[in-house]
């Protein structure tokens, strides 16, 4: 598979992590996770519900902005996605800024629902396309939401994996460490070490991230491209227009 | 009737300087015409509550110097990226930031609508948000053992301001599934609404319509504003004006550009309104 775009690889890789789930929600500014959830839904023959924030067509919610959070608290959402201006090796995420708060020298949009959903949704997939030591840091400057919590804190949820433009990591909650799961085609373990600000574990032989098959690619470029365009027109135009 | 006799300038005049004002995100219903009128009248020291985040409304009010305090889970311009005037103000330290998280804002408003002092909330423990929010407290589940929680005080806005597709002459306002607007109206002391159209029919008469309608009971005043959410969209009616928002985004990246934008699109013509 030579003509698979990086975005398509990420969509397919994330979609594979959602197979068999009942309800996946997708937050703001998340076109690739949104497309991935819609792809899994398309393959699930109606088994998977997707609630895409900002969409009118692809959402199961009718009770306003609070419903996502109430739904999560009741265990009715199986997977969600969070990003971060910074993500560290213990899976702490920073959506606020770099430098001393509140007058940070770099400011990000804000924490959104992360400080809550990270605790409550079982399978939170961290996603950040940019994989540099600017983003993946030893320690975040501001913890919007912590990767792990003490035993007495109510926390059925937490980080499941970290997907970047170069690779996929799994997260071990007990060890509080990431382990390299696979490297995307065209990238190397050495390059990932050089561009990752935190230490991580790796297996003796690191597999390559599988590329989507022709049927999956056709589905992404057809139906999924159309569905995601409702909420993310600029993304859809950029990635799928020339496909 | 009194409810619907207002125009947008009159609504802006009734939102006092220093008011705590609840605003919805760009994908809900934004009363952009009133936001421009607030800037024209030189509103000062507003305390914005994003329910739970704000977009263009927040960025414009901040850039125009109308805001003293920003309480929100985020400021976002959607696919374009980070709101430029907000970023500038945060770096300069020119506004007070009360960084929050979406469910904490909903919980605070829910406490207000119930008339109770606080709501307990899951999550948040171990977040630096909690360290910086002096108004949030750690608590314990009184029905459990060693089960820490965070207590969020009621958020009672002086004003809720938003835009809807349709209102009637009794101040009933149809919101469909945008129930955060209902929550805002329940929690706020005063609610000002702009509507694409003001209709003669009673929106509470038909149960199907009534189910998605804020009763006039909670509404202070309604003004008709065609394309009142422009340049952001209004679900079911019109899409965002992506070209104009991109133009704003480019202009707002510099102080001069932002002032030019205000001159061209806020101060100069009454045409837009």
Interface residues (C-beta under 8 A of the other chain):
Chain A: X28 X29 X31 X53 X54 X56 X61 X62 X63 X64 X65 X66 X67 X68 X69 X73 X95 X96 X97 X101 X102 X103 X104 X105 X107 X108 X109 X110 X111 X112 X113 X114 X115 X116 X117 X118 X119 X120 X142 X143 X144 X145 X146 X149 X150 X152 X153 X154 X232 X233 X234 X235
Chain B: X25 X27 X28 X51 X52 X53 X72 X73 X74 X75 X76 X78 X79 X82 X83 X86 X87 X90 X91 X92 X93 X96 X97 X99 X100 X101 X102 X103 X104 X106 X110 X121 X122 X123 X124 X125 X126 X127 X128 X129 X130 X132 X146 X147 X148 X177 X178 X179 X180 X181 X182 X183 X235 X236 X242
